[in-house]
Amino acid sequence: MSAAIVVLAAGQGKRMHSNLPKVMHRVAGKPMVEHVLDAAAEVATCKPVVVYGHGGQQLRDGLAHRNLDWAEQAEQLGTGHAVAQTLSLLPDQGLVLILYGDVPLLRAQSLAGLLGAAADSGFAVLTVTMTDPSGYGRILRDAVGNVARIVEHKDATPAELAVAEINTGIMAIDAAHLKRWIPKLGNSNAQGEYYLTDCVEMAVAEGIAVKRVHIDDADEAIGVNNRRQLAEVERIHQTRIANALLDVGVTLMDPARIDVRGELVCGRDVVIDVNVVCEGRVVLGDNVRIGPNNFIANATIGDGVEILPNCVIESATIGALSRIGPFSRVRPETNLGRDTHIGNFVEIKKSDIGEGSKINHLAYVGDAEIGRAVNVGAGTITCNYDGAFKHKTIIEDDVFVGSDTQLVAPVRIGKGVTIGAGTTVTDDVEADKLVISRVRQKTISGWQRPRKPKK
C-alpha cells in the first residue's frame, strides 16, 4: 500500500537512566524502533520519516543501514509538534501512518487494518481496551461508534477516566487533512503541549468520520518508558517466538526458557532444551537436538546434529550428524564437515574440519585445514600466532595426532602421518611417516624427594 510513514522517536527516556536514546534499547536483540520500522515496511512501501531529538546522532548512526528521512524536533513540545517537523517531507496526497518508536510489539496486520479503515474516511485511530488504562488518552465515541474526542489522562474528568478504551497514539490520516490541521493546534492543556489527538475534534467539526480500529491484544500497544517495561516487552516478544516455534513442530523443553535475538529457522523434529540463546540468523536442520545452556549465533547446523550442554557456536557451519560438546567453543569462520566430533573444552577458530574427524578433549585448533578421518588427541594445540602474524596448519586425511602435541605453524602434515604424544612439530611431515620429538625417559635409582622436617 502507498502510505507515508512517520515514526516519532525524539523522546529522551529519562526513566531508562541511560545514555542511549530510548528507542535504541533492544528487544530480542534489535532496537525497539527497528521493530516498528519492520512492521511498517510490511504494509507501506514509502521511505519512512523518523523524528529525532535527544541523542539524535546516536540514533542516526544506529539506523544508518536503513533508508530513512530525518526530521529534528529540537524541543519536545508534544506529539503534534513532532509531526509538524515532518510536514515538508510528506506528500500532499495519500495517507500518513503515524507510529511511535517505543511501541515494539505492534503487529503489521493491525497496521493493515488501520490503513484499510482510513482509506474510506481519511482518518482512523488504533485503539485497545486495557484493564488499567492509567496514563493513556481515553477514546470518547459518538452514537454510531466513531471517535468523537480523545482526552489525555491529565485532562480527563473522573467520568472520562472510567473509560477503559485507550488511544494507542497510532493513527492513519490523509496528508491533506494533516497539513491543514497541524498548524492550528494549540497547547492550552495540562501539559502545555501540542497534542496530535486534537486533530480528532477538528475532523469532527468538519464532518469527517474518525474511524476506530480496535485490537484485541493489549500487548501490542505497550510503550516502553523504563527498564521494567523493557523487560516485560522482552518476555512477551519471546513468548510469541516460542509459540510460533511450537506451532511449526519444534519441541521446546520449557518455552519460557529460550531467547531468540534474531531469526531462528528450524527443520522437522528439532528439540531445544532450556536456557538456549540464539542470536542473528540461526538455521537448524532436521532432527537437531540442542542441549541446555547453549549460545548459538549466526550459525547453520546440519541435519541430525547433537549439541551437548554449555557450548558456544558463533558464525560457523556444523555438518550433518556431528556431535559438539559439552563445553565446546566453535568460533567464527569455522566449517565442520559431516560426522565430526568436537568434545569438551575444545576451541576451534577459523578452521575447516573434514568429514569424520575428531577433536574430543582439551584442544585448540586455529587457522587450520584438517582433512577427513583425522584424530586429534587431548591437549593438542596449533601454535598459529608468532606475536605479529597468524599462520596456517594443514593436516591431511587420516592423520593421528597424539596427545599433548604442539603444531608450530606454518606447517603441513601429510596424509596418514602418526604423531607421537608429546611431540612438537616445527617442520612439514611427509605422508605415512611417524614423527616424534619426545625426550628420552630416564629412571634414577636412589632418588630422595625433599621433605620438610617434622616439628
N, C-alpha and C positions, 0 to 999 in steps of 0.2 A: 504494500500500500504506500502511496505517496503522502507522507506527512513529515513536517519538520519536527525535530526533536530538540527540546531544551532540557538540560539537566542542571538543577540548582545544586551547587557544590561549594558554596563560598563560606559556609559556617566554620567557625574556629574550633568548636567542640571542646570547650573549656573543661567539661566534666570527664573527658578522656584523660586529662593530665598527661599530655603527650606533646612532643614537638612535631609529630607527624599530623598532617591535615586529617580531619576526622574520616573523610570518605576514603582515605587510602589505607585505613586499617583493614585487615584481611578477614574474609570469611571463606573457609575451605581453601585457603592458600591464595585467594585472589582479592584485590582491593574491592571494597563494597561497591564503589562507583562502577567498576567493570562488570559486576553482576547486573547492574541497572542498564548499562550500555548494551550488554549482550542480549538482555530481554527485549530492549527497544529494537535492536537490529533484526530480530525475528519478525517484526511486524511493520517496520518502516525502513526505507532504504536511503533516506536523506542523510547528509552529513550532520551529525549532532553538534549542537552548540552547548558548551559547558561553561557555566558561570562560576568563576573562581574569585577568591578573596584572600583569606588568611592562608599563609603557606602556599601561595599561588604558584611560585616557581617549582616547588616540590611536586605539586600536583601536575603541572605541565610536563615536568621531566618524567614523572612516573607513568604518564599516559602518552609519551612521545611516540610510541609504536602504533598508536591509533590515529585515524584520520578524523580530526576534530577541528571545529572552530571554537574560538575562545572569546568570552566577554567578561571583563573585570567588573566586580562590584566592590569598589574601594571601601565603601561604608555599608554595613549590613543594616539596611533600613526596612526590611520586610520582604516577603515573597513577591509582592507587586513591584517593588523597587528592583528586585533581582531580575525579573522578567523584562523590566524596562530597559535594562542594559543590553538586551538581545534584539530589540526591535529592528535595528538597522541591518541585522544579519538574517532576518526572517523574510520569507516570500510574502507578497501582498495577498496571495490567494492560497487556499488549501488549509488543512488542519494543522494545528500545532499541538504536539504532545508534550505536556509539561510533567517532568519527573524530578525525583529527589535522589541525590547520590548516596544518602544514608538509609535507603529502604531496599536492602539487597534481596529480599525474599519474594519480590513481586514476580508473578509468572507472565510469560508472554501471552498466554491465552486470555488473561484478564485485560491486558492492553489491547488485544484484538477486539474484544467485546466493547471496550471503551470507544475505540475509533469507529466501530460499526454504529454505535448509538449516536456519536457526534456527527456522523455523515448525514443524518437526517435533519437535525436541528441546528448544527453548528456549535453545540456546546454540550458536553457530557462530563459528569463528575463520578469518580470511583469512590464508592462508599463501602463501609463494613460495620457490622454491629459488634460491639465489644462489651464484655461483662464489666470491665472497669474502663470507662471512656475518659478518665481524668486526663486533662491536658490537651485533649483533642477538640477541634471545632465540631459543633453539632450540626446535623443536617435537619433543617426545618422544611417540611414538604407542604405543597398545596393540596387541594381537594382531589386532584387527579394523580397525585404521586410524584409530580415533578419537583425539583428542588426550588423552593421559594427563597431561601436565605441560608447562609452558613454563618453561624455565630461562633466566634472564638471563645474558648473556655473562660478566659479572664473577663470577657464582656457579657457572658451569659447570665440570665436570670435563674433563680432556683428552678423554675419550671423547665427552662431550656436545658439546664444541666441534667435533668432527669431523662433526657433523650439519650438512648444508647447507640443510635446510628451516627457514625462519625465520618468526617471528611478525611480521606487519606491524603489530600493535597494534590492528588494526581488528576489531571484534567486534560481534556482534548477540546480545543477552542479554535473556531475559524480565525485565520490570521487577520482578516479584515476587521472582525469584531475586536480582537485583542488589541490591534493597533489603535482602534478608536477609543477603547475603554481605559487602557493603562494610563495614558496621560491625565485622565480625570480622577484617578484615585486620590483620596485624602488620607490623612493619618490621625483623625480625631477618634482615637480609641485608647484603651487602657495601656497599650504598649508604645503608642506614638509611632506606629509603623504603617507602611503602605501594604495593605492586605490584598493579595490576589483574589481572595474569596469575595471581595466586594464587587467583583465583576458579575457575580450571580444576580445581585439586586439590579445592576444596570441592564442585564439581559432581560430580567422580568419586566422592568419598566418599559423596555422596547417591545414587549410581547414575544420574546424569544424563549422557547421552552428549554429549560435546562434539565437534561435527562440524567437520571441516576442509574449507575451500573453497580449493583450490589454484589459483592463477592462473599462467598460463604466462609472462606478460610481467613480468619482474622490475622493469622501469622504473616500473610502477605503484606500487611500494612505496618508491620513493626518497624519503627525508626530507631536507629541506634544513636544514643546520646552519651552512653557511659560504658565502662568495661563490663559491667554486669549484663547489660543488654546485648553487648557484642558476644559474650559467652552464650547467652540464651539463643541468639540467632544462629550461632555456630552449631549448637546442638540440634536445632530444628532442621537446619540445612543437612546435617549429617544423617538425621533420621530419614529425610526424603531420599537421600542417596542410598541408604541401607534398604529401604523399602523397594526402591527401583531395582536393586540387585536381587533381592529376594523374588521379586515378580518375574525376573527372567531366569530363575532357576539356580542362582548361586546360593550355596549353603553358608550362612554366617553363624558361627557358634554362639555369638552374642551380638545382635545387631546394634546394641548400644556401645560396643567397644570396637568400632572400626572408624578410621578417619581417612577420607578421600579428599585430598587437596589438589584437585585437578580432574583428570579423566581416567576412569578405571573401566577397561573393556575386558569382559570375561567370556570364555568359551563355555562349553557344556560341562556340568558336573564338577564345577570348581568348589573347593572347600576352603574357607578362610577362618582361621582361629582368632582368638581375642587379641586386642591391642596391636593390630596391624595398621600401619600408616602408609598410605600411598600418595606420592607427590608427582606432579607433572602428568605425563601420559604413560600409563602402565597397561600393558596388554598381557593377559593371562590366557594360555591356550586351554584346550580341553583337558579335563581330569587333573588339573593342577591342584596341589594341596599346599597351603601356606600355613605354617605353624605359628604359634603365638609370638608376640613381641618382635615382629619383623618390620623393618623400614625399607620400602622399595620406591625408587624414584626413576622416572623416565626409562623404564626397562621393558624388554619383551621377553616373556617367559614361555618356553615351548610346551607342547603337549606332554602330559604325564610327569612334569617336573614336581619334585617334592622339595620344599624349602623348610628345613627344620628350624627350631626356635632361635631367636636372638641373632638374626643376620641383618646386614646392611648391604643393599644392592643398589648401585647408582649408575645410570646411563650405561647399561650393559645389556647384552643379549645372552640368554641362557638356552642352550639347545635342548631338544626334546629328551625326556626320560632321564634328565640329570638329577643329581641329588646334592643339595647345598646345605652346609651347616652340620651341627649347630655352631653358633658363634663364628660365622664366616663373614668376611668383608670383600665384596666384589665391587671394585672401584670403576670410574668411568673409562670408556673405550676398551672394555673387556668383552670378548666374544668367546663363549664357551660352546664347544661342539656337542653333538649328541652324546648322551650317556656319559657325561663327565661327572666326576665326584670331587667336590671341594669340601673339605672337612673342617673340624673345629680349630679355631684360631689360625685360619689360613687367610692371607690377604693377597688379592690378585689386583694388579693395576695395569691398564693399557697393554693387555696381552691377549693373544689368540691361543686357545687351548683346544687341541684336536679331539676327535671322537674317541671315547673310551678311555681317556687319560684320567689319572687320579692324583690328587694332591690332598692328602687326607689329614695331615696333622702339622700344626705349628710351623708353617712355612710362609715365606714371602716371595712372590713372583711378580716382577715388574718389568715392563718394556721387553716382553719376551714373545717368541713364537715357539709353541710347543706342539709337536706332531701328535699322531694317533698312538693310542695304547702306551703312553708314557706313564711310568710310576715315579712320583717324586716323593722321596722319603721325608720323615719328620725332621724338622729343624733345618731344612734346606732354604737357602736364600740366593736370589740373584743380586749380585753386587752391581747395580746398574748406574750408580751415581759416583763420579770421581771428584765431587766437590764443586764442579762447574758445569759439567755436561752429563746428559743421560746417554747410556749405551745399551745396545740390544744383545740379548741372549737368544740363540736359536738352538732348539733341541729337536732333532728329527725323530721319526717314528720309532716306537718300540725300544726306547731308552729306559734303563733302570737307573735311577739316581738314589744312591744310598743316603741314609740319614746323616744329618749334620754336614751337608755338602755346601760349599760356597762356590758359586759360579761367577767369576770376575769378568764382567762384560767389558768390551765386546768379545764374545766367544761363541763358537759353533760346536755342537756335539753331534757327531754323525749317527746315522741310523744303527740301531742295535747295540749301542755302546752300553757298558755297565760301569758305573762309577762307584767305587768302594766308599763305605761310610767314612766320614771324617775327612774327605778329600777337598782340597782347594784347587779348583781348575782355573788356570790362567791362560792356557793355550788351547787352540782348536784340537778336537779329538777325532781321528778318522773312524769310519764305520766299523762296527763289530769288535772294537777293542775294549779291553779292561783298563781303566785308569785309576790309579790310586796314589795318594801322596801322604799316606799315614806315616807318622814317626814310629820306628820300630819299638816294640814294647820291651821294657826292661823290668826284671824282678830282682829286688835287692834283699838278700837274706840278712837277718840280724838287725833289721831296722827297728828303732825305738821311737815311738811317737812322743813328742814333748808333752809333759803333763805338769799341771800346777801342783805345787807341794801341798800335802794335806795340812789343815790347820789343827 
